[in-house]
Amino acid sequence: MERKWDPHTCTGCGAAFEVGYDEGVEDGPDALVDVSCPACGRAKPISIPEGAAADLVVEEAEADADEGEGD
């Protein structure tokens, strides 16, 4: 099953990250969950479809992950 990825920005350090979950749960009502920034660990409440929390993945956005790695 494909994943839906939603972009977010940390309110603490400003890092960009994406939250992914199975597309099949998109049709349900929304639920509020806390996710941790992969860069600094600060919690941020986000809204996702109810039932998506069991399969939630949080990853640093590629632009931020490549920062400082050189050419």
N, C-alpha and C positions, 0 to 999 in steps of 0.2 A: 504494500500500500504506500502511496506517495505521502510525503510530509508537506504540510503548509508551514512556511516560515514567516514570522512577523518580526519586523525590525523594532528595536527599542534602544534607548540611550540611558545610561546610568545617571541618576541625579547626583551621585556623589563624585565620581571621577570623570564623567563625561564619555566613558568608553561606549562604543557601539556594540550591541550584541543582538543575536537573533534567538527567538523562542520557536521551537518546532514541535508539532504534534500531528498525529494522523489526520488526514483530510476528512475521513469518514465521520468524525465527531463534530464537524462544523455546523450541522443543522440544529444542534441542541441549544438550550438557553445558555447565557454566559454565566461564568463563575469568576470570582476574584481570588487570585492566588498570589503568594509572594514568591518571587524568583530571586536568586542571588546573582549579582554581577560577576561574570567570570574573571574580571580583572581585579576587582577590589573586594568582592564578597558582600557588598552592601545590598540589603534586601529592597526590592521594588515590587509594589503590588501591580499586577496586570490582569486584564480581563481576557479569559479564554473560554472556549465552549465547555460547558459542563461535561465531565467525563474525559477531558483531554489531560487532566493533571496526572493520571496514571502513566501516561506515555510522554511526558514533557521532557524536552531536551533543550538545554541552554548552551549556546556556543558564541564565542567572541566572533564578531563580524570579520570577514576576511581582510578588509582594508586595515583594521586595527591589528589583526594577528600577524600581518606581514611587516608591520612598522618596525624599523630598526634592524631588519635582518640583512641589510646590505643588498648588493646587486646580484 
